[in-house]
Amino acid sequence: MVTSATPAGDRIGRIWAELSVGGHGAPSAARLCEASAASIGATGGAIMLMSGDVAQGSLCTTDEVSTRIEELQYELGEGPCVEAYHTDRVVLEPDLADPATARWPAFTPLAVRAGARAVFAFPLRLGGVRLGALNVYRDRPAALSDDQHADGLAMADVITQWVIDTQASAPAGTVAENVERSADFHYGLHNAAGMVSVQLDVSVTEALVRLRAYAFGHDWPLSAVAEDVIARKLRIN
């Protein structure tokens, strides 16, 4: 039995060994998501990639609830993955419906409605490079054990190394096929943000904030707002 005293290197080695069972070569992103949820004792999980202040999208999700959690964070710009990435710290919320400290006012009620009762996020980083965050959820309130917390940190290290190694094989300026295969990078929204950035002479980050604000204020899906901006049916001020 693995205990919380197990060295991080041993945990990482065990995870890689488990991922390699069957001899199918490097694991897929989807397999990493599934393994993360299983090792942490969660109902489901997802991996969000970010660059600077901008969320690039989901590398993978395990089920409808984890997909919805990722969509909410992307659309609202808040939630466990976003916080873990920006603070570079593990985010633990064992009871999303009744948190000890209220946070994520827009995200929380919608995530609970979707079926999440506990959420935990682990930043993906290597040295000074930050890539995003691993996010897992439970359909019931419960804190992580010491072992589960340690396995979450180890899984985050494994995922970070996988992303870096996989992307290193891609031609410059492109996304590796194995990274993109199960991902949702919201290319339409990024195109719309680029257009708004040019139109208003603001940063892409500010353009995304304005797009999110418009969608939230008009109770309109962010993807629909982006489509209308690209089609030049809507101009964001």
C-alpha positions as CSV (number, residue, x, y, z in Angstrom):
1,M,0.0,0.0,0.0
2,V,1.3,3.4,-0.9
3,T,1.5,5.9,2.0
4,S,1.8,9.6,2.1
5,A,5.5,9.1,3.1
6,T,6.2,7.6,-0.3
7,P,8.8,9.7,-2.1
8,A,7.5,11.8,-5.0
9,G,9.8,10.1,-7.5
10,D,8.5,6.7,-6.5
11,R,4.9,7.9,-7.0
12,I,5.8,9.3,-10.4
13,G,7.5,6.0,-11.4
14,R,4.5,4.0,-10.3
15,I,2.2,6.2,-12.3
16,W,4.3,5.9,-15.5
17,A,4.4,2.1,-15.0
18,E,0.6,1.9,-14.6
19,L,0.1,4.1,-17.7
20,S,2.5,1.8,-19.7
21,V,0.6,-1.4,-18.9
22,G,-0.4,-3.2,-22.2
23,G,2.7,-1.9,-24.1
24,H,0.8,0.6,-26.2
25,G,3.5,3.2,-26.1
26,A,3.0,6.7,-24.8
27,P,-0.4,7.3,-23.1
28,S,-3.0,9.5,-24.8
29,A,-4.4,12.6,-23.2
30,A,-7.7,10.9,-22.5
31,R,-5.8,8.1,-20.7
32,L,-4.1,10.7,-18.5
33,C,-7.4,12.2,-17.6
34,E,-8.9,8.9,-16.7
35,A,-5.8,7.9,-14.7
36,S,-5.8,11.2,-12.8
37,A,-9.4,10.8,-11.6
38,A,-8.8,7.2,-10.6
39,S,-5.6,7.8,-8.7
40,I,-7.1,10.7,-6.8
41,G,-10.3,8.9,-6.0
42,A,-12.4,11.4,-8.0
43,T,-15.5,10.9,-10.1
44,G,-14.0,12.6,-13.2
45,G,-11.3,14.9,-14.3
46,A,-10.0,17.3,-17.0
47,I,-6.8,19.1,-18.0
48,M,-6.9,22.8,-18.9
49,L,-4.0,24.4,-20.8
50,M,-3.3,28.1,-20.4
51,S,-0.8,30.6,-21.8
52,G,-0.1,33.8,-20.1
53,D,-3.4,35.0,-18.8
54,V,-5.4,33.2,-21.5
55,A,-7.0,29.8,-21.2
56,Q,-6.3,27.8,-24.3
57,G,-8.9,25.2,-23.6
58,S,-9.3,21.6,-22.4
59,L,-6.7,19.0,-23.3
60,C,-9.2,16.3,-22.3
61,T,-12.2,15.5,-20.1
62,T,-13.6,12.3,-18.8
63,D,-17.4,12.8,-18.7
64,E,-20.2,15.4,-19.2
65,V,-19.7,17.0,-15.8
66,S,-16.0,17.5,-16.2
67,T,-16.6,18.9,-19.7
68,R,-19.2,21.3,-18.3
69,I,-16.8,22.4,-15.5
70,E,-14.1,23.2,-18.1
71,E,-16.6,25.1,-20.2
72,L,-17.7,27.2,-17.2
73,Q,-14.2,28.1,-16.3
74,Y,-13.4,29.0,-19.8
75,E,-16.5,31.1,-20.3
76,L,-16.5,32.8,-16.9
77,G,-12.7,33.1,-16.4
78,E,-12.9,31.8,-12.8
79,G,-12.8,28.4,-11.1
80,P,-10.3,25.9,-9.6
81,C,-8.1,25.5,-12.7
82,V,-7.9,29.2,-13.3
83,E,-7.0,29.9,-9.6
84,A,-4.5,27.0,-9.5
85,Y,-2.7,28.3,-12.6
86,H,-2.6,32.0,-11.5
87,T,-1.6,31.3,-7.9
88,D,0.7,28.4,-8.7
89,R,-0.9,26.6,-5.8
90,V,-3.1,23.5,-5.3
91,V,-6.7,24.5,-4.9
92,L,-8.9,22.3,-2.7
93,E,-12.6,22.7,-2.3
94,P,-14.1,19.6,-0.5
95,D,-17.7,21.0,-0.4
96,L,-18.5,23.2,-3.3
97,A,-22.2,23.6,-2.2
98,D,-21.2,24.8,1.3
99,P,-17.6,26.1,1.1
100,A,-15.8,27.4,4.2
101,T,-14.8,30.4,2.2
102,A,-17.0,31.7,-0.6
103,R,-15.3,32.1,-4.0
104,W,-16.0,31.8,-7.7
105,P,-19.4,33.4,-7.4
106,A,-20.4,32.8,-11.0
107,F,-18.8,29.4,-11.4
108,T,-19.9,27.7,-8.1
109,P,-23.7,27.5,-8.4
110,L,-23.5,26.4,-12.1
111,A,-20.9,23.7,-11.3
112,V,-23.0,22.4,-8.4
113,R,-26.0,22.4,-10.7
114,A,-24.0,20.3,-13.2
115,G,-23.2,17.7,-10.6
116,A,-19.9,18.7,-8.9
117,R,-19.8,18.7,-5.1
118,A,-16.0,18.8,-4.6
119,V,-13.3,20.1,-6.9
120,F,-9.5,19.9,-6.6
121,A,-7.0,21.5,-9.0
122,F,-3.2,21.0,-9.3
123,P,-1.0,23.4,-11.3
124,L,1.0,22.0,-14.2
125,R,4.5,23.5,-14.1
126,L,8.1,22.7,-14.8
127,G,10.5,25.1,-13.1
128,G,9.3,28.6,-14.1
129,V,7.1,27.3,-16.9
130,R,3.4,27.0,-16.2
131,L,1.1,25.1,-18.6
132,G,-2.3,25.0,-16.9
133,A,-3.9,22.8,-14.3
134,L,-5.3,19.3,-13.7
135,N,-8.8,19.5,-12.3
136,V,-10.8,16.6,-10.7
137,Y,-14.2,16.6,-9.2
138,R,-16.4,14.4,-7.0
139,D,-20.1,14.0,-7.0
140,R,-20.2,14.1,-3.3
141,P,-18.5,16.4,-0.7
142,A,-15.2,14.9,0.7
143,A,-11.7,16.1,1.3
144,L,-8.6,14.4,-0.2
145,S,-6.6,12.0,1.9
146,D,-2.8,12.7,2.2
147,D,-2.2,9.9,-0.3
148,Q,-4.7,11.3,-2.8
149,H,-3.2,14.8,-2.4
150,A,0.3,13.4,-3.0
151,D,-0.9,11.4,-6.0
152,G,-2.5,14.5,-7.5
153,L,0.8,16.3,-7.3
154,A,2.5,13.4,-8.9
155,M,-0.1,13.2,-11.7
156,A,0.4,16.9,-12.4
157,D,4.1,16.3,-12.8
158,V,3.5,13.3,-15.2
159,I,1.0,15.4,-17.3
160,T,3.4,18.3,-17.5
161,Q,6.2,16.1,-18.7
162,W,3.9,14.4,-21.2
163,V,2.7,17.7,-22.7
164,I,6.3,19.0,-23.0
165,D,7.7,15.8,-24.5
166,T,4.7,15.4,-26.9
167,Q,4.8,19.0,-28.1
168,A,8.5,18.9,-28.6
169,S,8.0,16.5,-31.5
170,A,5.7,18.9,-33.4
171,P,6.9,21.3,-36.1
172,A,7.5,24.9,-34.9
173,G,4.3,26.9,-34.7
174,T,2.0,23.8,-34.7
175,V,0.2,21.7,-32.0
176,A,1.2,18.1,-31.8
177,E,-1.4,15.7,-33.1
178,N,-1.5,13.8,-29.8
179,V,-2.1,17.0,-27.9
180,E,-4.8,18.2,-30.2
181,R,-6.6,14.8,-30.7
182,S,-9.0,15.0,-27.8
183,A,-8.6,18.7,-27.0
184,D,-11.1,21.6,-27.3
185,F,-9.0,24.7,-27.9
186,H,-11.9,27.1,-28.7
187,Y,-10.3,28.3,-31.9
188,G,-13.4,30.3,-32.8
189,L,-13.2,32.3,-29.6
190,H,-9.5,33.0,-30.0
191,N,-10.2,34.3,-33.5
192,A,-13.0,36.5,-32.2
193,A,-10.8,37.8,-29.4
194,G,-8.1,38.6,-31.9
195,M,-10.6,40.6,-34.0
196,V,-11.9,42.5,-30.9
197,S,-8.3,43.2,-29.8
198,V,-7.6,44.9,-33.2
199,Q,-10.9,46.7,-33.3
200,L,-10.6,48.2,-29.8
201,D,-6.8,48.4,-29.7
202,V,-6.7,46.3,-26.5
203,S,-4.8,43.2,-25.5
204,V,-6.2,39.8,-26.3
205,T,-6.7,39.2,-22.6
206,E,-8.8,42.3,-22.4
207,A,-10.7,41.3,-25.5
208,L,-11.5,37.9,-23.9
209,V,-12.7,39.7,-20.8
210,R,-15.1,41.9,-22.9
211,L,-16.4,38.9,-24.8
212,R,-17.1,37.0,-21.5
213,A,-18.8,40.1,-20.0
214,Y,-21.0,40.5,-23.1
215,A,-22.0,36.8,-23.0
216,F,-22.7,36.9,-19.3
217,G,-24.6,40.1,-19.4
218,H,-26.8,39.0,-22.2
219,D,-27.2,35.4,-20.9
220,W,-25.8,34.2,-24.2
221,P,-23.4,31.3,-24.9
222,L,-19.8,32.6,-25.3
223,S,-19.4,30.4,-28.4
224,A,-22.4,32.1,-30.0
225,V,-21.0,35.5,-29.2
226,A,-17.7,34.5,-30.9
227,E,-19.5,33.2,-34.0
228,D,-21.4,36.5,-34.4
229,V,-18.2,38.6,-34.0
230,I,-16.4,36.5,-36.6
231,A,-19.4,36.8,-39.0
232,R,-19.3,40.6,-38.3
233,K,-22.9,40.5,-37.0
234,L,-21.8,41.8,-33.6
235,R,-19.3,44.4,-32.6
236,I,-18.1,44.4,-29.0
237,N,-17.5,47.9,-27.4
